[in-house]
């Protein structure tokens, strides 16, 4: 099993900027900084996917707020389902006792 190294944000930023310069290959950068080239590629990808947060943080924040609202709505719906299922279970237990089955 491979070991899991925890890199600081500062280190990741330094490596990502090195990759973005395109002066060296991923293999060379990996050799210099010690991270695996696939990990470094993933850092670059994640950085580029989220760069809009640096340029327009308000837009990013509003997107996350929408996601949170959706999750909250989902949670409320799940609580309703739990309540309904609990009452159905209680009813079934009561009826099973009435007909002589013990739960």
C-alpha positions as CSV (number, residue, x, y, z in Angstrom):
1,X,0.0,0.0,0.0
2,X,1.4,3.4,-0.9
3,X,1.9,6.1,1.6
4,X,-0.2,9.2,1.6
5,X,1.8,12.5,1.7
6,X,0.1,15.7,2.9
7,X,1.3,18.7,1.0
8,X,0.8,22.3,2.1
9,X,-1.3,24.7,0.0
10,X,1.8,26.8,-0.5
11,X,3.7,23.9,-1.9
12,X,0.9,22.9,-4.2
13,X,0.6,26.5,-5.5
14,X,4.4,26.6,-6.2
15,X,4.2,23.4,-8.1
16,X,1.1,24.4,-10.1
17,X,2.8,27.7,-11.1
18,X,5.8,25.7,-12.3
19,X,3.5,23.5,-14.4
20,X,1.7,26.5,-15.8
21,X,5.0,28.0,-17.0
22,X,5.3,25.0,-19.4
23,X,9.1,25.1,-19.2
24,X,9.4,21.6,-17.9
25,X,7.5,18.3,-18.3
26,X,5.4,16.9,-15.6
27,X,8.0,14.2,-15.1
28,X,10.7,16.8,-14.6
29,X,8.6,18.8,-12.2
30,X,7.7,15.6,-10.3
31,X,11.4,14.7,-10.0
32,X,12.3,18.2,-8.8
33,X,9.5,18.6,-6.2
34,X,9.0,14.9,-5.3
35,X,5.3,14.7,-6.0
36,X,3.9,12.0,-8.3
37,X,3.2,13.4,-11.8
38,X,-0.4,12.2,-11.8
39,X,-1.0,14.0,-8.5
40,X,0.6,17.2,-9.9
41,X,-1.6,16.9,-13.0
42,X,-4.7,16.6,-10.8
43,X,-3.6,19.7,-8.8
44,X,-3.4,21.6,-12.1
45,X,-6.7,20.4,-13.3
46,X,-8.4,21.3,-10.0
47,X,-6.8,24.7,-10.0
48,X,-8.0,25.4,-13.6
49,X,-11.5,24.2,-12.8
50,X,-11.8,26.6,-9.8
51,X,-9.9,29.6,-11.1
52,X,-13.1,31.5,-11.5
53,X,-13.3,31.7,-7.7
54,X,-10.2,33.9,-7.7
55,X,-11.6,36.1,-10.5
56,X,-15.2,36.3,-9.3
57,X,-15.6,34.9,-5.8
58,X,-19.2,36.2,-5.5
59,X,-20.3,34.0,-8.4
60,X,-18.6,31.0,-6.8
61,X,-20.2,31.8,-3.4
62,X,-23.7,32.0,-5.0
63,X,-23.2,28.7,-6.7
64,X,-22.3,27.1,-3.4
65,X,-25.3,28.7,-1.7
66,X,-27.6,27.2,-4.4
67,X,-26.0,23.8,-3.8
68,X,-26.5,24.2,0.0
69,X,-30.2,25.2,-0.5
70,X,-30.7,22.1,-2.7
71,X,-29.1,19.9,0.0
72,X,-31.2,21.4,2.7
73,X,-34.3,20.8,0.6
74,X,-33.3,17.2,0.1
75,X,-32.7,16.8,3.8
76,X,-36.1,18.1,4.6
77,X,-37.7,15.7,2.2
78,X,-35.8,12.8,3.7
79,X,-37.0,13.8,7.2
80,X,-40.5,13.7,5.9
81,X,-40.0,10.3,4.5
82,X,-38.5,9.1,7.8
83,X,-41.5,10.4,9.7
84,X,-44.0,8.7,7.3
85,X,-42.1,5.4,7.4
86,X,-41.9,5.6,11.2
87,X,-45.6,6.1,11.5
88,X,-46.3,3.3,9.1
89,X,-44.0,1.0,11.1
90,X,-45.7,1.9,14.3
91,X,-49.1,1.2,12.7
92,X,-47.9,-2.2,11.4
93,X,-46.5,-3.1,14.9
94,X,-49.8,-2.2,16.5
95,X,-51.8,-4.2,14.0
96,X,-49.5,-7.2,14.3
97,X,-50.0,-7.2,18.1
98,X,-53.7,-7.0,17.6
99,X,-53.7,-10.2,15.5
100,X,-51.4,-12.0,17.9
101,X,-47.9,-11.5,16.4
102,X,-45.2,-10.2,18.7
103,X,-42.7,-7.8,17.3
